[in-house]
Amino acid sequence: MIRIGNASGFYGDRASAWQEMLDGGELDVLTGDYLAELTMLILGRDLMKDPSTGYAKTFLRQLEGILETALAKGTRIVTNAGGLNPEGLATAIGKLGNVKVAHVTGDRVEDPTALTANAYLGAFGIAECLGAGADIVVTGRVTDASLVVGPAIAHYSWTRDDLDALAGATVAGHILECGAQATGGNFAFFTELPDGGRRPGFPLAEVRPDGSAVITKHPGTGGAVTVETVTAQLLYEIGTPQYLGPDVVAHFDTIRLSQEGPDRVLVAGVTGSPPPPTLKVGANRLGGFRNTMTFVLCGLQIEEKAALVRAQLEDAIGADGLEFVLARTDHPDAAEEQAASALLAVHLKSPDQRRAGRTFSQAAVELALASYPGLTLTAPPGDATPFGVFSHHLVPQEAVDHVAVLPDGTRRRIPPPPRTAETLSRQTPAGSRGPSTTRAPFGTRFGARSGDKGGDANLGVWARDADGWEWLRGFGADELRELLPETRDLTVERYELPNLRAVNFVIRGILGQGVAASTRFDPQGKALGEWLRSRMVDLP
């Protein structure tokens, strides 16, 4: 068995988690995930200003405090905090002391039109570095799960033919990659957790030789590890049940979960098949400049007040790039002024920084004494900020030069998988629905978790019991569109995961050109699941 922990789920996660995980119990490897699509854009802008940056600088500060402890305990560290400059981070780490540092490179893809373009590499480069004795392995863009799969490959000497084991470790990696989301963080039923969700601990996986794993956490830490908390994380930011990776396709419809004891969930039975012949490349491009001004509209004639602001701003600066979003947060006959008020968010995106900046915000401010009665703004005028546009495409696996740079500087090329296969996915149509007897919020019987995938979002729903699952199997894409009208004109795909008593919906295009460019109220789609859970339906 190899014990692999997680201490970071994103760039900005709990700063003390690395120390907490090292102090909390024995670990063979401690991992940290820092890279989201938005993070790559942030690091790209850093790199433009200073070529020596491009990595997650917070990790270096965290490492300074825990390096001595990690080396003394023999806990090895694997992180993708290298971002766009893994060599630069590896060099900076080497200056901290007597430590064997290796890094993985080759994910950068040449694209003169993009600020960043990076292929999602697999886990065998990480394994090569660990096999050469590295204390710390730094990567750039690898799949999030590879941070867990790589150590397991190195520990058990798996080959590319060990597809089921690789798939099992991939599932364990997916569970760990977002940190405390596996232990009760952002959990639909957080009020049922022992500590009410106040400070969930970070997860770890006890990965076995066959790729199965027990998900758990250190004793005495908050939150919980249950079949439901693990199910919630399994449904996060996924697409079809065929979970594509550079080393293996993990079939999520074969996962079996069982509660093995308090805060111990066994993940077993995962089937793997050969990976696709291509790698996903995520690209960020500068899209222009953006700004937002928000008007408070109080009392009567809310729609007319919003229409007046629209007409006045379009007259002042032109309609091009303007977007008006009216949130009807007002209540009739309200006893408090705030409850009587709606919010009109006015967004502007433009290639012209000056127009998107003070020209726009000043035009809004100038309406203060010359527009609707009771005009109030929520913030003073501000400058425009640049925004990025995310896209992705595929490249052949052999077109990417995946290289492990060992602690002694030796460079070892990681060959692409010798056996690949195209994967076909079929949506699951809704069946007949079980009986409905009670009118209640959707979330009284079902949990949900949602997230972003570029311009798309996923919304995973699971049933808490067999009766709920019978009903959920009859809940289709059309019913989802009725409950979430914002999705009405969008493509919605539906996939069943009977082993998890779950359905995953993929909502195409709801986030536009990605989180950095989205002007949506919830630009990452994180609350779509909770919106669905709040809607009234006829339940079993």
RATA-V887368 format. One record per run of one state. SS is the DSSP state (@ for helix, = for strand, . for the rest). FROM is the first residue (numbers start at 1). TO is the last residue. Records with the same first field share a line. If there is no record, write none. Layout:
SS: FROM-TO / FROM-TO
//
This chain:
.: 1-1 / 7-16 / 25-28 / 33-36 / 50-56 / 74-75 / 80-85 / 95-100 / 106-107 / 109-115 / 120-120 / 122-123 / 132-135 / 140-141 / 143-145 / 157-162 / 177-178 / 183-189 / 193-199 / 201-202 / 208-212 / 218-221 / 223-226 / 235-241 / 245-248 / 255-255 / 262-263 / 269-270 / 274-277 / 299-301 / 318-321 / 328-337 / 351-352 / 366-375 / 378-384 / 400-402 / 406-410 / 414-437 / 445-445 / 454-455 / 464-465 / 473-476 / 484-484 / 488-491 / 501-501 / 508-527 / 535-535 / 540-540
=: 2-6 / 29-32 / 76-79 / 101-105 / 108-108 / 116-119 / 121-121 / 136-139 / 142-142 / 200-200 / 203-207 / 213-217 / 222-222 / 242-244 / 249-251 / 256-261 / 264-268 / 271-273 / 278-298 / 322-327 / 341-350 / 376-377 / 385-396 / 403-405 / 411-413 / 438-441 / 446-453 / 456-463 / 492-497 / 502-507 / 536-539
@: 17-24 / 37-49 / 57-73 / 86-94 / 124-131 / 146-156 / 163-176 / 179-182 / 190-192 / 227-234 / 252-254 / 302-317 / 338-340 / 353-365 / 397-399 / 442-444 / 466-472 / 477-483 / 485-487 / 498-500 / 528-534
//
